[in-house]
Amino acid sequence: MRDAVNIKVAGFGGQGVMMFGQILAYSATKDNINGLWFPSYGPETRGGTANCSVIVSEKQINSPVFKNANHLVIFNSPSLDKFRNNVAPEGLILYNSSLISCEVTEEDRLCVGVPINDIALELGNAKVANMVMMGAYLQLTKLFSDETIHAIIKKILGERKADLLDVNFKALEAGKDFIKKQGIVYA
């Protein structure tokens, strides 16, 4: 891992953007490295814009603010328009090709589209699209192990939503499988 990995996650409220960021930050602390999650909401909770910044670092994190992300995870077109110019060279742009119909290309950055909504619907639960994206992200970056991610998801869902663990874990695998089938390598 580099000294720090700056990750920006953005989409509409209700797409699981904040949960995605929390999982990454909590996974860092579970693995005994530094993790910071900084949310930013639009005026509405559901349907409004939402984004979060996540920093994962082996060194101390002094500020939750960064100019350029190493990784940009995008769930919708307005978020892509807003943040695409703030990705470091050799960075990653991972986007939801179910809602972003144009092919995203950027010079000196890897751009990968994943039809997360379509894959989630195939699994029978549209709400796990963020976990499909998480699986794709982890397959590309190798940032955390399955064991770590599964433990954090179990903790976040808790006993009250334990019945959703299976479909969330299937969604993670579906995202990973999509990237494997494409033959895309980043990390």
C-alpha positions in Angstrom: 0.0 0.0 0.0 1.1 3.5 -0.7 1.5 5.9 2.2 -2.2 6.8 1.7 -5.0 5.9 -0.6 -7.5 8.7 -1.2 -10.9 7.4 -2.2 -13.9 9.4 -3.3 -17.3 7.7 -3.4 -20.3 9.5 -4.9 -23.9 9.0 -6.0 -27.5 9.7 -5.2 -28.7 9.4 -1.6 -30.0 5.9 -1.0 -27.5 4.1 -3.3 -25.4 2.9 -0.5 -22.6 5.4 -1.0 -22.1 6.1 2.7 -22.1 2.4 3.6 -19.5 1.8 1.0 -17.2 4.4 2.5 -17.8 3.2 6.0 -17.0 -0.4 5.1 -13.6 0.7 3.7 -12.8 2.9 6.8 -13.8 0.2 9.3 -11.9 -2.4 7.3 -8.7 -0.3 7.7 -9.1 -0.1 11.5 -9.9 -3.9 11.6 -6.6 -4.5 9.8 -4.8 -2.2 12.2 -4.1 0.6 9.7 -5.5 4.1 9.7 -8.9 4.7 8.2 -10.9 7.9 8.0 -14.4 8.4 6.5 -15.8 11.9 5.9 -19.4 12.1 4.6 -21.0 14.9 2.7 -24.7 15.0 2.0 -26.8 17.1 -0.4 -30.0 18.8 0.8 -32.0 15.6 0.6 -31.2 12.3 2.2 -32.8 10.0 -0.5 -32.4 11.1 -4.1 -30.1 14.0 -3.3 -26.4 13.9 -4.0 -24.2 12.2 -1.5 -20.5 11.6 -1.4 -17.8 10.6 1.0 -14.1 10.8 1.2 -12.1 7.8 2.6 -8.5 7.7 3.4 -6.7 4.5 4.2 -3.1 4.9 5.3 -0.3 3.0 7.1 0.8 6.4 8.4 -1.2 8.9 10.6 -3.9 10.8 8.8 -3.7 14.5 9.5 -6.7 15.8 7.6 -9.9 14.3 6.0 -9.5 16.6 3.0 -7.6 15.8 -0.2 -7.5 17.5 -3.6 -7.2 14.5 -5.9 -8.5 11.0 -5.3 -6.4 7.9 -6.2 -9.7 6.0 -6.6 -13.1 7.4 -7.7 -16.1 5.2 -7.2 -19.1 6.7 -9.0 -22.8 5.6 -8.8 -24.4 8.1 -11.2 -23.8 10.6 -14.0 -24.0 13.9 -12.0 -21.4 12.6 -9.6 -19.1 11.6 -12.5 -19.4 15.1 -13.9 -18.6 16.7 -10.6 -15.6 14.6 -9.6 -14.0 13.1 -12.7 -11.4 15.9 -12.9 -10.2 15.3 -9.4 -8.5 11.9 -10.0 -4.7 11.6 -9.7 -2.7 10.4 -12.7 -2.6 6.6 -12.8 -5.7 6.6 -10.7 -8.9 4.5 -11.0 -12.3 5.6 -12.0 -14.9 2.8 -11.3 -18.4 3.7 -12.4 -21.9 2.3 -12.6 -22.5 1.5 -16.3 -26.1 0.7 -15.6 -26.8 4.4 -15.0 -23.9 6.0 -17.0 -24.5 5.1 -20.6 -21.4 6.7 -22.2 -18.1 5.0 -22.0 -15.8 6.9 -19.6 -12.3 7.4 -20.7 -9.6 9.5 -19.2 -5.9 9.8 -20.2 -3.5 8.2 -17.8 -6.3 6.7 -15.6 -8.0 3.3 -15.6 -11.7 3.6 -16.2 -13.9 0.6 -15.5 -17.6 0.4 -16.0 -19.6 -2.2 -14.0 -23.4 -2.6 -14.6 -24.0 -2.9 -10.8 -27.8 -2.3 -11.0 -28.2 -5.0 -13.6 -26.1 -7.5 -11.6 -28.0 -6.7 -8.4 -31.4 -7.2 -10.1 -30.1 -10.6 -11.4 -29.3 -11.5 -7.8 -32.9 -10.5 -6.9 -32.2 -7.5 -4.7 -31.6 -4.0 -6.2 -30.4 -2.7 -2.9 -27.1 -4.7 -3.1 -25.8 -2.8 -6.1 -23.3 -1.1 -3.7 -22.0 -4.5 -2.7 -21.6 -5.4 -6.4 -19.5 -2.2 -6.7 -17.6 -3.1 -3.6 -16.7 -6.5 -5.0 -15.5 -5.0 -8.2 -13.5 -2.4 -6.3 -11.8 -4.9 -4.1 -11.0 -7.2 -7.1 -9.3 -4.3 -8.8 -7.5 -2.8 -5.8 -6.8 -5.8 -3.5 -7.2 -3.2 -0.6 -8.8 -5.7 1.9 -9.3 -9.4 2.2 -12.6 -11.1 1.9 -12.3 -12.1 5.6 -12.0 -8.4 6.7 -14.8 -7.2 4.4 -17.2 -10.0 5.5 -16.5 -9.3 9.2 -17.3 -5.6 8.7 -20.4 -6.2 6.7 -21.6 -8.6 9.5 -20.9 -5.9 12.1 -22.7 -3.1 10.1 -25.8 -5.2 9.3 -25.9 -6.6 12.8 -28.3 -9.3 14.0 -31.3 -7.3 13.0 -30.4 -7.6 9.3 -28.5 -10.9 9.4 -30.9 -12.3 6.8 -29.3 -10.0 4.3 -25.8 -11.3 4.7 -26.1 -14.0 2.1 -27.3 -11.8 -0.7 -24.7 -9.1 0.2 -21.9 -11.7 0.1 -23.2 -13.0 -3.2 -23.2 -9.4 -4.5 -19.6 -9.0 -3.5 -18.6 -12.2 -5.4 -20.7 -11.1 -8.4 -18.7 -7.8 -8.6 -15.4 -9.6 -8.3 -16.5 -12.2 -11.0 -17.4 -9.4 -13.4 -13.9 -7.9 -13.1 -12.3 -11.3 -13.4 -14.3 -12.1 -16.6 -13.2 -8.8 -18.1 -9.6 -9.6 -17.4 -8.9 -6.2 -16.0 -5.9 -5.8 -13.7 -5.1 -2.6 -11.7 -3.4 -3.4 -8.4 
